[in-house]
Amino acid sequence: MNTYLLEIGLEEMPAQMILPAVEQLKSLANKTCEVYQLSFDNIRTFSTPRRLTVQLQGLPEKQADRKIELKGPPAAIAKDAKNNWSKAAQGFAGKNGVSVDNLEIREFEGKEYLFVQREELGKPVPELLQTEAEQWISQLNFPKNMRWGSYRMRFIRPIRWIVSLWNDEVVPVKLEMVEAGNETRGHRFLSSGKSVLKQAAEYEKLLEKLNVMADFEKRRESILSQVKKLEQKHGFEVELED
């Protein structure tokens, strides 16, 4: 099973913006899978004030080969006076890497056009993700963004590191201020700092060793459990906000 992980490490961001951001990240990853027809088992998100992460599990090695249908020029200009294929038809065929013998004339919205079917070979998934992951980052929307240093990019807070891993291999995502690697960060005060992530699938386990609970729901349940224990121990009730 192939796993891809993208972690955006940044300076501490406002708490109320964290969940909407990782939901956007999940939506963008899901859209990529739809566009490129990539099957997957699960998409998980992780987040803290210093990281936004998406993990895609069960991805294929490569995109499936597929047949695509392309519409060309109107049939009225497809053949010359001698009923031979015109330059327009030949150009359409050549542009799409097929013989004119593969051209078809079919009706579309009341008019006849040239059509051709072409087999498109699937690309390796890591190759697709390299470009797509950069787009996921740039397409994240926040109520307020900032610039830092001399960089043109705007983001909620300065980006300090990126982890981009396909299983155990770095997918070379690159922004103007940072290149992706395999080094994540632990708890700011309760860890030694940088740590190498050897496998994309081991992300959550590694962060737990670094004193970071990155799964929002698990973190929420842990806090509520601790609050409940305190309530029972001291006989009071805590009023919680959503």
ZIVENDA-V618844 format. One record per pair of residues at least 24 apart in sequence whose ideal C-beta (glycine too) atoms are under 10 Angstrom apart, sorted by sequence separation. I is the first residue (numbers start at 0). J is the second residue. If there is no record, write none. Layout:
# ZIVENDA-V618844
I/J ; I/J
This chain:
# ZIVENDA-V618844
20/44 ; 21/45 ; 22/46 ; 29/53 ; 31/55 ; 37/61 ; 71/95 ; 91/115 ; 150/174 ; 151/175 ; 152/176 ; 160/184 ; 185/209 ; 186/210 ; 187/211 ; 3/28 ; 21/46 ; 28/53 ; 37/62 ; 38/63 ; 69/94 ; 77/102 ; 88/113 ; 136/161 ; 150/175 ; 151/176 ; 159/184 ; 184/209 ; 185/210 ; 186/211 ; 18/44 ; 20/46 ; 27/53 ; 28/54 ; 29/55 ; 32/58 ; 36/62 ; 37/63 ; 69/95 ; 78/104 ; 87/113 ; 149/175 ; 150/176 ; 183/209 ; 185/211 ; 186/212 ; 17/44 ; 24/51 ; 26/53 ; 28/55 ; 35/62 ; 36/63 ; 77/104 ; 88/115 ; 136/163 ; 148/175 ; 149/176 ; 150/177 ; 169/196 ; 184/211 ; 18/46 ; 23/51 ; 24/52 ; 25/53 ; 35/63 ; 67/95 ; 69/97 ; 74/102 ; 85/113 ; 133/161 ; 148/176 ; 183/211 ; 17/46 ; 21/50 ; 24/53 ; 25/54 ; 36/65 ; 74/103 ; 84/113 ; 132/161 ; 147/176 ; 167/196 ; 170/199 ; 17/47 ; 21/51 ; 23/53 ; 25/55 ; 35/65 ; 74/104 ; 133/163 ; 167/197 ; 183/213 ; 17/48 ; 20/51 ; 21/52 ; 71/102 ; 73/104 ; 74/105 ; 132/163 ; 166/197 ; 167/198 ; 168/199 ; 14/46 ; 16/48 ; 17/49 ; 21/53 ; 71/103 ; 74/106 ; 164/196 ; 166/198 ; 167/199 ; 14/47 ; 17/50 ; 18/51 ; 71/104 ; 74/107 ; 160/193 ; 162/195 ; 164/197 ; 166/199 ; 167/200 ; 12/46 ; 14/48 ; 17/51 ; 73/107 ; 77/111 ; 129/163 ; 162/196 ; 164/198 ; 165/199 ; 166/200 ; 167/201 ; 12/47 ; 13/48 ; 16/51 ; 68/103 ; 70/105 ; 75/110 ; 77/112 ; 78/113 ; 128/163 ; 164/199 ; 3/39 ; 11/47 ; 12/48 ; 74/110 ; 75/111 ; 77/113 ; 129/165 ; 136/172 ; 163/199 ; 164/200 ; 2/39 ; 11/48 ; 12/49 ; 68/105 ; 70/107 ; 73/110 ; 74/111 ; 75/112 ; 76/113 ; 128/165 ; 135/172 ; 137/174 ; 162/199 ; 164/201 ; 1/39 ; 2/40 ; 10/48 ; 11/49 ; 12/50 ; 73/111 ; 74/112 ; 125/163 ; 132/170 ; 133/171 ; 134/172 ; 136/174 ; 164/202 ; 0/39 ; 1/40 ; 2/41 ; 3/42 ; 4/43 ; 6/45 ; 7/46 ; 8/47 ; 9/48 ; 10/49 ; 12/51 ; 73/112 ; 74/113 ; 125/164 ; 126/165 ; 131/170 ; 132/171 ; 133/172 ; 0/40 ; 6/46 ; 9/49 ; 72/112 ; 73/113 ; 74/114 ; 125/165 ; 130/170 ; 132/172 ; 133/173 ; 162/202 ; 2/43 ; 4/45 ; 8/49 ; 9/50 ; 71/112 ; 72/113 ; 124/165 ; 125/166 ; 129/170 ; 131/172 ; 132/173 ; 133/174 ; 7/49 ; 8/50 ; 9/51 ; 70/112 ; 71/113 ; 123/165 ; 128/170 ; 129/171 ; 130/172 ; 7/50 ; 8/51 ; 70/113 ; 71/114 ; 125/168 ; 127/170 ; 129/172 ; 6/50 ; 7/51 ; 8/52 ; 69/113 ; 70/114 ; 71/115 ; 125/169 ; 126/170 ; 128/172 ; 129/173 ; 6/51 ; 7/52 ; 69/114 ; 70/115 ; 125/170 ; 5/51 ; 6/52 ; 7/53 ; 68/114 ; 69/115 ; 124/170 ; 125/171 ; 133/179 ; 5/52 ; 6/53 ; 68/115 ; 69/116 ; 132/179 ; 4/52 ; 5/53 ; 6/54 ; 67/115 ; 68/116 ; 69/117 ; 4/53 ; 5/54 ; 67/116 ; 68/117 ; 3/53 ; 4/54 ; 5/55 ; 66/116 ; 67/117 ; 129/179 ; 3/54 ; 4/55 ; 66/117 ; 67/118 ; 2/54 ; 3/55 ; 4/56 ; 65/117 ; 66/118 ; 67/119 ; 2/55 ; 3/56 ; 65/118 ; 66/119 ; 1/55 ; 2/56 ; 64/118 ; 65/119 ; 1/56 ; 2/57 ; 3/58 ; 64/119 ; 65/120 ; 0/56 ; 1/57 ; 2/58 ; 63/119 ; 64/120 ; 65/121 ; 0/57 ; 1/58 ; 62/119 ; 63/120 ; 64/121 ; 0/58 ; 1/59 ; 62/120 ; 63/121 ; 0/59 ; 1/60 ; 61/120 ; 62/121 ; 61/121 ; 62/122 ; 60/121 ; 61/122 ; 62/123 ; 59/121 ; 61/123 ; 62/124 ; 60/123 ; 61/124 ; 59/123 ; 60/124 ; 61/125 ; 62/126 ; 59/124 ; 60/125 ; 61/126 ; 62/127 ; 58/124 ; 61/127 ; 58/125 ; 55/124 ; 58/127 ; 58/128 ; 55/128 ; 53/132 ; 53/135 ; 37/121 ; 51/135 ; 36/121 ; 39/124 ; 51/136 ; 35/121 ; 35/122 ; 37/124 ; 51/139 ; 35/124 ; 37/127 ; 37/128 ; 32/124 ; 35/127 ; 34/127 ; 35/128 ; 32/127 ; 31/127 ; 35/131 ; 31/128 ; 34/131 ; 31/130 ; 32/131 ; 28/128 ; 31/131 ; 30/131 ; 31/132 ; 28/131 ; 31/134 ; 27/131 ; 28/132 ; 30/134 ; 31/135 ; 51/155 ; 27/132 ; 30/135 ; 60/165 ; 27/134 ; 28/135 ; 49/156 ; 51/158 ; 58/165 ; 24/132 ; 27/135 ; 30/138 ; 48/156 ; 58/166 ; 26/135 ; 27/136 ; 50/159 ; 25/135 ; 49/159 ; 50/160 ; 52/162 ; 54/164 ; 55/165 ; 24/135 ; 27/138 ; 49/160 ; 23/135 ; 24/136 ; 26/138 ; 27/139 ; 50/162 ; 24/138 ; 23/138 ; 24/139 ; 23/139 ; 23/140 ; 21/139 ; 23/141 ; 20/139 ; 19/139 ; 20/140 ; 3/124 ; 19/140 ; 20/141 ; 3/125 ; 19/141 ; 1/124 ; 5/128 ; 19/142 ; 1/125 ; 3/128 ; 7/132 ; 16/141 ; 5/131 ; 16/142 ; 5/132 ; 15/142 ; 16/143 ; 3/131 ; 4/132 ; 5/133 ; 7/135 ; 13/141 ; 3/132 ; 7/136 ; 12/141 ; 13/142 ; 5/135 ; 13/143 ; 5/136 ; 52/183 ; 7/139 ; 50/183 ; 50/184 ; 10/145 ; 20/155 ; 49/184 ; 10/147 ; 47/184 ; 49/186 ; 17/155 ; 49/187 ; 16/155 ; 47/186 ; 48/187 ; 16/156 ; 47/187 ; 12/154 ; 13/155 ; 12/155 ; 13/156 ; 56/199 ; 10/154 ; 12/156 ; 55/199 ; 56/200 ; 9/154 ; 10/155 ; 11/156 ; 54/199 ; 9/155 ; 10/156 ; 54/200 ; 7/154 ; 9/156 ; 10/157 ; 7/155 ; 9/157 ; 10/158 ; 54/202 ; 7/156 ; 8/157 ; 9/158 ; 10/159 ; 54/203 ; 8/158 ; 9/159 ; 52/202 ; 7/158 ; 8/159 ; 9/160 ; 52/203 ; 7/159 ; 8/160 ; 9/161 ; 7/160 ; 8/161 ; 6/160 ; 7/161 ; 8/162 ; 52/206 ; 6/161 ; 7/162 ; 5/161 ; 6/162 ; 7/163 ; 50/206 ; 5/162 ; 6/163 ; 45/202 ; 4/162 ; 5/163 ; 6/164 ; 45/203 ; 4/163 ; 5/164 ; 43/202 ; 47/206 ; 54/213 ; 3/163 ; 4/164 ; 43/203 ; 3/164 ; 4/165 ; 45/206 ; 50/211 ; 52/213 ; 2/164 ; 3/165 ; 4/166 ; 49/211 ; 52/214 ; 2/165 ; 3/166 ; 50/213 ; 1/165 ; 2/166 ; 47/211 ; 1/166 ; 2/167 ; 5/170 ; 7/172 ; 47/212 ; 0/166 ; 4/170 ; 45/211 ; 47/213 ; 3/170 ; 5/172 ; 7/174 ; 45/212 ; 46/213 ; 45/213 ; 46/214 ; 47/215 ; 8/177 ; 44/213 ; 45/214 ; 46/215 ; 7/177 ; 43/213 ; 44/214 ; 45/215 ; 43/214 ; 44/215 ; 47/218 ; 7/179 ; 45/217 ; 46/218 ; 6/179 ; 45/218 ; 5/179 ; 8/182 ; 6/181 ; 8/183 ; 6/182 ; 8/184 ; 11/187 ; 4/181 ; 6/183 ; 6/184 ; 4/183 ; 6/196 ; 4/196 ; 6/199 ; 4/198 ; 5/199 ; 21/215 ; 4/199 ; 2/198 ; 3/199 ; 4/200 ; 6/202 ; 2/199 ; 3/200 ; 4/201 ; 18/215 ; 1/199 ; 2/200 ; 4/202 ; 17/215 ; 1/200 ; 2/201 ; 4/203 ; 0/200 ; 2/202 ; 6/206 ; 6/213
